[in-house]
Amino acid sequence: MTWALLVAAFGIVQVMQQTETASLPNWFLPASGALVLLGSGVAQSARRWRVNPTTWIGGAVLLFLTLVNVYVDPTRSFFGISLVITVLVIVVGLLMNET
């Protein structure tokens, strides 16, 4: 479910970029990724499941990027780094057999 939500966030951004009438703020993608990863970590911890450290680290980095986007540089797009972090979390989960 976590992976589906992460992919959906990227899909929403892509669809919105194709339409000329609406655009999302630059902080939307890192914020949605942080929400999904940190929310997933909290939900898994509440069930007493093991949470991969890359989930916490990836969520924290995306939250940091969101704060930088909101408070420091609202014009900067973190699309690329958000994509790399998301792929890294998924690949590490697959390699560690925590899917």
matplotlib code that plots the C-alpha trace (Angstrom):
import matplotlib.pyplot as plt

x = [0.0, 2.9, 4.4, 1.1, 0.6, 4.2, 3.6, 0.2, 1.9, 4.2, 1.3, -0.7, 2.2, 2.7, -1.0, -1.2, 1.9, 0.2, -2.8, -2.2, -5.0, -3.8, -0.4, 0.7, 3.1, 6.7, 6.4, 3.6, 5.7, 8.2, 5.4, 3.3, 6.2, 7.1, 3.5, 3.3, 6.7, 6.4, 2.7, 3.7, 6.4, 4.0, 1.3, 3.8, 5.2, 1.7, 1.2, 4.6, 6.0, 9.6, 10.1, 13.1, 15.3, 15.3, 11.6, 12.3, 15.4, 13.6, 10.6, 12.7, 14.7, 11.5, 10.1, 13.3, 13.0, 9.4, 10.5, 13.3, 10.8, 8.3, 10.6, 13.8, 13.3, 9.7, 10.8, 13.1, 11.7, 12.8, 11.1, 14.3, 15.7, 12.2, 12.1, 15.6, 14.6, 11.4, 13.2, 15.9, 13.4, 11.6, 14.8, 16.2, 12.9, 13.1, 16.7, 16.1, 12.9, 10.7, 7.9]
y = [0.0, 2.4, 1.8, 2.4, 5.7, 6.9, 6.0, 7.8, 11.0, 11.0, 10.2, 13.1, 15.5, 14.3, 14.6, 18.1, 19.2, 18.1, 20.3, 24.0, 25.2, 23.8, 23.4, 22.0, 23.8, 22.6, 21.3, 18.9, 16.0, 15.9, 16.5, 13.7, 11.3, 12.3, 11.8, 8.4, 7.1, 8.5, 7.4, 4.0, 3.8, 4.8, 2.4, -0.5, 0.4, 0.5, -3.1, -4.1, -4.8, -4.1, -0.9, -0.6, 2.3, 3.6, 4.2, 6.6, 8.2, 8.7, 10.2, 12.5, 13.7, 14.3, 16.3, 18.3, 19.0, 20.1, 22.6, 23.9, 24.4, 26.2, 28.4, 28.8, 28.5, 28.1, 28.2, 25.1, 21.8, 18.7, 16.3, 14.5, 14.0, 12.9, 10.3, 9.1, 8.8, 7.0, 4.5, 3.9, 3.1, 0.6, -1.0, -1.4, -2.9, -5.4, -6.3, -6.8, -8.8, -6.4, -6.0]
z = [0.0, 0.8, -2.6, -4.3, -2.5, -3.4, -7.1, -7.0, -5.7, -8.6, -11.0, -9.6, -10.2, -13.7, -14.6, -13.1, -15.0, -18.3, -17.6, -18.1, -15.9, -12.6, -10.9, -7.6, -5.4, -5.4, -1.8, -2.7, -3.8, -1.0, 1.5, 0.2, 0.1, 3.7, 4.8, 3.2, 4.5, 8.0, 8.2, 7.1, 9.7, 12.4, 11.3, 11.1, 14.5, 16.0, 14.8, 16.3, 12.9, 12.0, 10.1, 7.8, 8.8, 5.2, 5.6, 8.6, 6.9, 3.6, 5.3, 7.4, 4.3, 2.4, 5.3, 5.4, 1.7, 2.2, 5.0, 2.8, 0.0, 2.2, 4.2, 2.2, -1.5, -2.7, -6.4, -6.2, -7.4, -5.5, -8.0, -9.0, -5.4, -4.2, -7.0, -6.1, -2.4, -3.2, -5.5, -2.9, -0.2, -2.5, -3.7, -0.2, 0.9, -1.9, -1.3, 2.5, 1.7, 3.6, 1.1]

ax = plt.figure().add_subplot(projection="3d")
ax.plot(x, y, z, "-o")
ax.set_aspect("equal")
plt.show()
